[in-house]
Structure formats: structure tokens, C-alpha cells
């Protein structure tokens, strides 16, 4: 019947489809992209900071001079030229001696996670992941019919004792998925000491590690700690992408894999997409070869540091008492904890009506917890827009607190604000 929303194919779907749900972030895109809405929701890099005229000329040359190859099919592993350059890029983070033979180019970092899930996960397998964690990874693990057990974090990242406890309860877990540097969504970074502890725990347990590192180059105060893969070669799969340091629209990422696994990962990629885009790979290769990309990363760092500071300042000045948040040393996100009694998911319609968007914390947990949290992005909007967004958001929160005070609940009305630099510099909430 025309116009019906009933799905007549429900009984025909594979089991893996039946539990799939819409991403919290994707559901927000339609409203968050409206010009009247201040979006603190997405994770988009500020592409306008690129020298777009020069990038356009570079792409024109690529088509004119290398079109016969860049518009043709490629190989499943990715071009050797790009894989060699990826090894150079990783060396800046401390991953030295990597072989291009062990690099597999992927369609963005998302496909890297999907390939590893296809390679290792059977239905019912357990994955250990930080709580909260990247919503896209949760979607991949859900599609693989895996169970996600969250491991608690605090301001120094994943807690080693919590990982040991998770392994006692799930000794047959397939791997640990972790974003140790400028974590999405929490913004925290795993400390140097804990990096070694986590690796030792995983080695003793025979637990594989998938290290997702899209933000490591976007540090604000000092260089980020060396990746886990720079410390151990075996058992660690290092995933990254050019989406945050160049252009997400090109969809180019990679996996640095232990050599024994490389061939199977390439076979998985060929079955999945046949080959990554030769044109997109050529564009990244040309960018890394002909343009000052290291200087461009410095530009991003300066822009994002200014915007982070603007967001933290606005939170300090405007948020209701009882609100706390993390202070990221890099990356794109701040993780906020609401005053007692507020529900970030239930509050979302009122926030959209007030023309401000964020991502409720529930999107970053497999079990639907996180209602007392929200993720705030600072990379895309200008400082004045960030402050306006926080002003609108704080107004919504005040209304929610006032409503609870009138109709019952633990929240109380308060005009008190968190003011001064000490509030933003103070340790954020325990993420456990």
C-alpha cells in the first residue's frame, strides 16, 4: 500500500539486522545541519581551514595527469605509494620501522573496524571497550552480533584494574577496542604509565588490541603519548584515518596489522569493496607529496585549541551548578556530566526547539546508559557560536531543573554558575 511505513521484509532479514538501531548522531544530522541551529553534536573537522584553491588545483592535476590510473580499478591492499607515505606519517607519532607490506588501506577508519570485526568476531563473542566509546564502533560490533562489555575510565583513561576485572568475567573476550589518545567521546588520554600496564594485562591474557587513533596528531599543549602500537608489535592492530587531518570526504584510512594477518585482511577488504578508491588514494598521495601538510596540522591544532578554550570558558561561565566536564588536551570533544536528575536524551527535543544540538550520552554505550552525559564538539563552530550554543543549552537545562523542582525530583533550582578559570581546570567527572 502506498505511503505505509510497515516493513514487509521483516521476516526475511538476516539475524544480524534485527538488532540494528539508528545511530544517535545520524539521527541528529537533519536538524543539526540547519543554519539556525548551533551544532555541538557532530565530529566534523573544520575543512574551511584547508587551502581549498590549492587542493582544487591539485585534484585537477591528478585527473589530468594521472586519470588513466586514478580513475581505474586498484588493488585490494591499496597503492604502494600511499602505504609508504602512511608509514612516514605513523613515524611522526613514534611508530617506527613499520613495513608498507603490513599496511592495508581502507575506506575510512570505519571500514578498518568493520574488517577487523569480520575477521575475528563470531555471533555471541565478547568485545571489551571503554565506557563510553565511539558510536561507530558500537554499530560495527552490533552488526557482527557481538556483545560489548564496557570497561570503566577516569581522567587518566582506561582503568587497568577495571580491565582485569572485565577479563575475569569474560576470559574469552576476543579483543580490546580502545581509543587511548583524545578519546571519542570523553576527550581523555590514557596516561604513559597505564599504557604499559594495559599492554601487559592484554599480553598476559592473550587478548588482542585494536587501537583506534584518529586524533593523535591533534594535540594542543604537548605531543601526545606514543601509541600502543609503538610499544608492542604483536597483537596490536593500529587503525587511523586522514579524515581528521585532511579530508573526511575522501574516505581514506588504514590498518597496520601484524604481518601474519595481512593477507586475510586484504581478502576481507576485496570481498567487501573490491578495492579502495584509486582516485581518493591518489588525492591523499598528492597532498602528502606536494603540499605542506605538517604545517596544515599545526593550523588545525591552533584553531581547535582556540575553540576548545572558547567552549570551556562558556561552560565555566554559563552552565548550571552541578555540571562537570572533561578538559581534553587534543582532539574534538568534551564530555559533560549533567546535574543530578537531568536526562540528556529526554532533554533533546527541548534543546532542538531552543536551536542547539548535542549528542546524548546514551549513544556511546551498548547498554543504553549515559543519560546523565552529553558529548559536545568544538571543532566545527566558531568561538562566538560555541558560546551562543552553550548559552542556549544552559537555558534549556535551567528550564529542566525548574520543571523538576516544581513537579518533584531530586534536582533543585539554582542560579549559581560555575565561574572562573579554576572550574574549567579542575578535574572532570569520574567516567566510571
C-alpha positions as CSV (number, residue, x, y, z in Angstrom):
1,X,0.0,0.0,0.0
2,X,1.4,3.4,-1.0
3,X,2.6,5.6,1.9
4,X,2.6,2.8,4.6
5,X,5.6,2.6,7.0
6,X,5.1,-1.1,7.5
7,X,8.2,-3.2,6.6
8,X,7.0,-6.2,4.7
9,X,10.6,-7.7,4.6
10,X,11.0,-8.1,8.4
11,X,10.8,-11.9,8.3
12,X,13.4,-12.1,5.5
13,X,16.2,-10.1,7.2
14,X,19.3,-11.9,8.5
15,X,19.5,-12.2,12.3
16,X,22.3,-9.6,12.4
17,X,20.0,-6.9,11.0
18,X,17.2,-7.4,13.6
19,X,19.1,-5.7,16.4
20,X,20.4,-2.8,14.4
21,X,19.4,0.7,15.5
22,X,19.9,4.1,14.1
23,X,23.0,6.0,15.3
24,X,22.2,8.7,17.8
25,X,24.5,11.0,15.7
26,X,23.0,10.2,12.3
27,X,19.5,10.8,13.7
28,X,20.6,14.4,14.6
29,X,22.1,15.3,11.2
30,X,18.9,16.5,9.6
31,X,18.2,19.1,12.3
32,X,21.8,19.9,13.4
33,X,22.7,21.0,9.9
34,X,20.0,23.7,9.8
35,X,21.7,27.2,9.8
36,X,19.6,28.4,12.8
37,X,20.8,25.5,15.0
38,X,24.1,25.8,16.8
39,X,25.5,22.3,16.5
40,X,27.7,20.9,19.2
41,X,26.8,17.5,18.0
42,X,28.9,16.3,15.1
43,X,32.6,15.4,14.9
44,X,33.3,17.3,11.6
45,X,36.7,18.8,11.1
46,X,36.9,22.4,10.0
47,X,37.6,21.8,6.3
48,X,37.4,25.6,5.5
49,X,40.9,25.8,7.2
50,X,42.4,23.9,4.2
51,X,43.8,25.9,1.3
52,X,40.9,24.9,-0.8
53,X,42.0,26.6,-4.0
54,X,45.3,24.8,-3.9
55,X,43.6,21.5,-3.1
56,X,41.3,22.1,-6.1
57,X,44.2,22.6,-8.4
58,X,45.9,19.5,-7.0
59,X,42.8,17.4,-7.8
60,X,42.6,18.9,-11.3
61,X,46.2,17.9,-11.9
62,X,45.6,14.4,-10.6
63,X,42.7,13.9,-13.0
64,X,44.5,15.4,-16.0
65,X,47.9,13.8,-15.5
66,X,47.1,10.5,-13.8
67,X,43.4,10.0,-14.7
68,X,44.2,6.8,-16.6
69,X,45.3,5.1,-13.4
70,X,43.5,7.2,-10.7
71,X,40.1,6.6,-12.3
72,X,40.8,2.8,-12.8
73,X,40.4,-0.2,-10.5
74,X,43.1,-0.6,-8.0
75,X,44.4,-3.4,-5.7
76,X,42.7,-4.5,-2.5
77,X,45.6,-3.6,-0.2
78,X,46.0,0.0,-1.5
79,X,48.7,1.6,-3.6
80,X,52.3,1.0,-2.6
81,X,52.9,4.8,-2.9
82,X,50.3,5.6,-0.3
83,X,51.3,2.8,2.0
84,X,54.8,4.0,2.0
85,X,53.6,7.5,2.9
86,X,51.4,6.1,5.7
87,X,54.5,4.6,7.3
88,X,56.1,8.0,7.2
89,X,53.0,9.6,8.8
90,X,53.0,7.0,11.5
91,X,56.7,7.5,12.3
92,X,55.8,11.1,13.4
93,X,53.7,9.5,16.2
94,X,56.5,7.1,17.2
95,X,55.6,4.1,15.2
96,X,58.9,3.4,13.5
97,X,60.1,0.5,11.3
98,X,56.6,-0.3,10.1
99,X,56.6,-2.0,6.7
100,X,54.3,-0.9,3.9
101,X,53.6,-4.6,3.4
102,X,51.7,-4.6,6.7
103,X,49.5,-1.6,5.9
104,X,46.0,-2.2,4.5
105,X,44.3,0.9,3.1
106,X,40.6,1.1,3.9
107,X,37.6,3.2,3.1
108,X,38.0,5.5,6.1
109,X,38.7,4.3,9.6
110,X,35.2,2.9,9.8
111,X,35.9,0.1,7.3
112,X,39.1,-0.7,9.2
113,X,36.9,-1.5,12.2
114,X,34.4,-3.4,10.1
115,X,37.1,-5.6,8.5
116,X,38.7,-6.5,11.9
117,X,35.2,-7.3,13.2
118,X,34.5,-9.6,10.3
119,X,37.9,-11.2,10.7
120,X,37.7,-12.0,14.4
121,X,34.1,-11.9,15.7
122,X,31.5,-14.7,15.6
123,X,28.0,-14.1,16.9
124,X,28.0,-14.0,20.7
125,X,31.6,-13.1,21.1
126,X,32.6,-10.6,23.7
127,X,34.4,-7.3,22.9
128,X,35.9,-5.2,25.6
129,X,35.6,-1.4,25.0
130,X,35.9,1.7,27.0
131,X,32.7,3.1,28.5
132,X,31.8,5.4,26.8
133,X,33.2,4.6,23.4
134,X,32.9,5.6,19.7
135,X,29.3,5.1,18.5
136,X,30.5,3.9,15.0
137,X,32.5,1.1,16.6
138,X,29.4,0.0,18.6
139,X,27.5,-0.2,15.3
140,X,30.1,-2.4,13.8
141,X,30.2,-4.7,16.8
142,X,26.4,-4.8,16.9
143,X,26.3,-5.8,13.2
144,X,28.7,-8.6,13.9
145,X,26.3,-9.8,16.7
146,X,29.0,-9.4,19.3
147,X,28.4,-8.5,23.0
148,X,30.2,-5.3,24.2
149,X,31.3,-5.2,27.8
150,X,32.3,-1.7,28.8
151,X,35.5,-1.1,30.8
152,X,35.5,2.0,33.1
153,X,37.6,5.1,32.5
154,X,38.7,8.1,34.6
155,X,40.7,11.2,33.8
156,X,43.7,9.1,33.0
157,X,41.9,6.9,30.6
158,X,41.1,3.2,30.8
159,X,41.5,1.8,34.4
160,X,43.8,-1.2,34.5
161,X,42.0,-2.8,37.4
162,X,38.7,-2.5,35.6
163,X,40.2,-4.2,32.6
164,X,41.5,-7.1,34.8
165,X,38.0,-7.4,36.3
166,X,36.4,-7.5,32.9
167,X,38.8,-10.2,31.8
168,X,37.9,-12.3,34.9
169,X,34.3,-12.1,33.9
170,X,34.9,-12.5,30.2
171,X,38.1,-14.5,29.9
172,X,37.3,-15.5,26.3
173,X,36.9,-11.9,25.1
174,X,38.2,-11.6,21.5
175,X,39.8,-8.2,21.8
176,X,40.0,-4.8,23.5
177,X,38.9,-1.9,21.4
178,X,40.4,1.3,22.7
179,X,40.9,5.0,21.6
180,X,43.7,5.8,24.0
181,X,44.5,9.3,22.8
182,X,42.0,12.2,23.0
183,X,39.2,9.6,23.3
184,X,35.9,9.9,21.5
185,X,33.6,10.9,23.2
186,X,35.3,11.5,26.5
187,X,38.3,13.5,25.4
188,X,40.6,11.9,27.9
189,X,44.0,10.4,27.2
190,X,45.5,7.2,28.6
191,X,48.5,8.0,30.7
192,X,52.0,6.8,30.0
193,X,52.1,4.5,33.0
194,X,48.7,3.0,32.2
195,X,49.7,2.3,28.5
196,X,52.3,-0.1,29.7
197,X,50.0,-1.6,32.3
198,X,47.2,-2.2,29.8
199,X,49.6,-3.8,27.3
200,X,51.0,-6.1,30.0
201,X,47.5,-7.1,31.0
202,X,46.5,-7.9,27.4
203,X,49.7,-9.8,26.8
204,X,49.2,-12.0,29.8
205,X,45.6,-12.7,28.9
206,X,46.4,-13.3,25.2
207,X,43.9,-10.5,24.4
208,X,44.2,-8.7,21.0
209,X,44.2,-4.9,21.0
210,X,42.5,-2.8,18.3
211,X,43.9,0.7,18.8
212,X,41.9,3.4,17.1
213,X,44.0,6.6,16.7
214,X,42.2,9.3,14.5
215,X,43.1,12.2,16.8
216,X,46.6,11.6,18.0
217,X,48.1,14.4,15.8
218,X,45.7,17.0,17.1
219,X,47.4,17.8,20.4
220,X,47.1,21.2,21.9
221,X,49.7,21.6,24.7
222,X,52.3,18.9,24.1
223,X,52.9,15.9,21.9
224,X,50.6,13.0,22.6
225,X,52.0,9.8,24.3
226,X,53.3,7.3,21.8
227,X,50.6,4.9,20.5
228,X,50.3,1.4,21.9
229,X,51.5,0.0,18.6
230,X,54.8,2.0,19.0
231,X,55.4,-0.1,22.2
232,X,54.3,-3.6,21.1
233,X,54.2,-5.1,17.6
234,X,52.4,-8.4,18.1
235,X,48.8,-8.5,19.0
236,X,48.1,-4.8,18.4
237,X,46.2,-3.6,15.3
238,X,46.6,0.1,14.7
239,X,43.8,2.0,12.9
240,X,43.9,5.6,11.7
241,X,42.5,7.8,9.1
242,X,43.1,11.0,7.0
243,X,39.6,12.2,7.8
244,X,40.7,14.4,10.8
245,X,44.0,15.7,9.3
246,X,43.0,16.1,5.7
247,X,39.5,15.4,4.3
248,X,36.8,13.1,5.6
249,X,35.0,13.2,2.2
250,X,37.8,11.2,0.6
251,X,37.2,8.3,3.0
252,X,40.8,7.0,3.3
253,X,42.0,5.2,6.4
254,X,44.3,2.3,7.2
255,X,45.2,-0.6,9.4
256,X,48.7,-1.5,10.4
257,X,48.4,-5.2,11.1
258,X,50.7,-8.0,12.4
259,X,52.2,-9.5,9.3
260,X,50.6,-12.9,9.7
261,X,47.2,-11.4,9.4
262,X,47.8,-9.1,6.5
263,X,46.7,-11.4,3.7
264,X,43.4,-12.4,5.4
265,X,42.6,-8.7,6.0
266,X,43.2,-7.9,2.3
267,X,41.0,-10.8,1.3
268,X,38.3,-9.4,3.6
269,X,38.6,-6.0,2.0
270,X,38.4,-7.4,-1.5
271,X,35.2,-9.2,-0.6
272,X,33.9,-6.1,1.0
273,X,34.7,-3.3,-1.5
274,X,36.9,-5.0,-4.2
275,X,39.4,-2.1,-3.8
276,X,39.6,1.3,-2.1
277,X,39.1,4.3,-4.4
278,X,42.2,4.8,-6.6
279,X,41.3,8.5,-7.0
280,X,40.9,9.1,-3.3
281,X,44.3,7.4,-2.7
282,X,45.9,9.4,-5.4
283,X,44.5,12.6,-3.9
284,X,46.0,11.8,-0.4
285,X,49.3,10.8,-2.0
286,X,49.5,14.0,-3.9
287,X,48.5,16.0,-0.8
288,X,51.3,14.4,1.2
289,X,53.8,14.8,-1.6
290,X,53.1,18.3,-2.9
291,X,51.5,20.3,-0.1
292,X,52.7,21.5,3.4
293,X,50.6,19.0,5.3
294,X,52.6,19.2,8.5
295,X,52.0,22.9,8.6
296,X,48.3,22.3,8.0
297,X,48.1,20.1,11.0
298,X,49.6,22.9,13.1
299,X,46.9,25.2,11.7
300,X,44.2,22.7,12.8
301,X,45.8,22.5,16.3
302,X,45.7,26.3,16.7
303,X,42.1,26.5,15.5
304,X,40.9,23.7,17.7
305,X,42.8,24.8,20.7
306,X,41.1,28.3,20.4
307,X,37.7,26.6,20.0
308,X,38.3,24.2,22.9
309,X,39.2,27.1,25.1
310,X,36.1,29.1,24.0
311,X,33.9,26.1,24.8
312,X,35.5,25.5,28.2
313,X,35.2,29.2,29.0
314,X,31.5,29.2,28.1
315,X,30.8,26.1,30.1
316,X,32.5,27.7,33.1
317,X,30.5,30.9,32.8
318,X,27.1,29.6,31.9
319,X,26.5,26.0,33.0
320,X,24.2,25.4,36.0
321,X,25.8,24.3,39.2
322,X,26.5,20.6,39.4
323,X,27.6,20.3,35.8
324,X,31.1,18.9,35.2
325,X,33.1,18.2,32.1
326,X,36.5,17.0,30.8
327,X,39.3,19.2,29.6
328,X,40.8,17.5,26.5
329,X,44.4,18.0,25.6
330,X,43.6,17.5,22.0
331,X,41.0,16.0,19.6
332,X,37.5,17.3,19.0
333,X,35.3,16.6,22.0
334,X,34.3,17.5,25.6
335,X,32.3,15.0,27.7
336,X,29.9,16.7,30.1
337,X,28.1,15.3,33.1
338,X,24.7,16.9,33.9
339,X,23.4,17.8,37.3
340,X,21.6,15.0,39.2
341,X,18.2,14.2,37.7
342,X,18.7,15.6,34.2
343,X,18.3,13.2,31.3
344,X,20.3,14.2,28.2
345,X,18.1,12.1,25.9
346,X,14.8,13.2,27.2
347,X,16.0,16.8,27.1
348,X,16.9,16.6,23.4
349,X,13.6,17.8,21.9
350,X,13.6,20.9,24.1
351,X,17.2,21.6,23.1
352,X,16.4,21.4,19.4
353,X,13.4,23.7,20.0
354,X,16.0,26.1,21.5
355,X,18.1,25.7,18.4
356,X,21.1,23.9,19.9
357,X,22.2,20.3,19.3
358,X,24.4,17.9,21.2
359,X,24.8,14.1,21.3
360,X,23.1,12.4,24.3
361,X,25.5,10.1,26.2
362,X,23.3,7.0,25.5
363,X,24.7,6.8,22.0
364,X,28.1,5.8,23.4
365,X,27.1,2.9,25.5
366,X,26.0,-0.5,24.2
367,X,23.6,-0.9,27.2
368,X,21.8,2.4,26.8
369,X,23.3,4.0,29.9
370,X,24.8,7.5,29.8
371,X,21.6,9.5,30.2
372,X,23.4,11.8,32.6
373,X,26.0,12.7,30.0
374,X,26.4,14.5,26.7
375,X,29.1,14.9,24.1
376,X,30.0,18.4,22.9
377,X,32.0,19.1,19.8
378,X,34.1,22.2,19.4
379,X,36.0,21.7,16.1
380,X,33.3,22.9,13.6
381,X,31.8,26.1,15.1
382,X,33.5,29.4,15.6
383,X,34.2,30.6,19.2
384,X,31.2,33.0,19.3
385,X,28.9,30.3,18.0
386,X,30.2,27.9,20.6
387,X,29.4,30.4,23.4
388,X,25.9,31.0,21.9
389,X,25.3,27.3,21.8
390,X,26.3,26.9,25.4
391,X,24.1,29.8,26.4
392,X,21.1,28.2,24.7
393,X,21.9,24.8,26.2
394,X,22.3,26.2,29.7
395,X,18.8,27.9,29.3
396,X,17.3,24.5,28.4
397,X,19.0,22.9,31.4
398,X,17.7,25.6,33.7
399,X,14.2,25.0,32.5
400,X,14.6,21.3,33.1
401,X,15.8,21.9,36.6
402,X,12.9,24.3,37.3
403,X,10.4,21.8,36.0
404,X,11.8,19.1,38.2
405,X,11.7,21.5,41.2
406,X,8.0,22.2,40.6
407,X,6.8,18.7,39.8
408,X,9.1,16.7,42.0
409,X,12.5,15.1,41.7
410,X,16.0,15.5,43.2
411,X,17.0,18.5,41.1
412,X,16.6,22.0,42.6
413,X,16.5,25.4,41.0
414,X,19.8,27.3,41.3
415,X,21.0,30.4,39.7
416,X,24.6,29.7,40.9
417,X,27.1,29.4,38.0
418,X,30.5,27.9,37.7
419,X,32.7,30.9,37.2
420,X,36.4,31.5,36.9
421,X,39.3,29.5,35.4
422,X,39.5,27.1,38.3
423,X,36.2,25.5,37.3
424,X,37.5,24.6,33.8
425,X,40.9,23.5,35.0
426,X,39.5,21.3,37.8
427,X,39.5,17.5,37.2
428,X,36.3,16.4,35.4
429,X,33.9,13.7,36.4
430,X,34.8,10.1,37.1
431,X,33.9,8.3,33.9
432,X,33.4,5.0,35.6
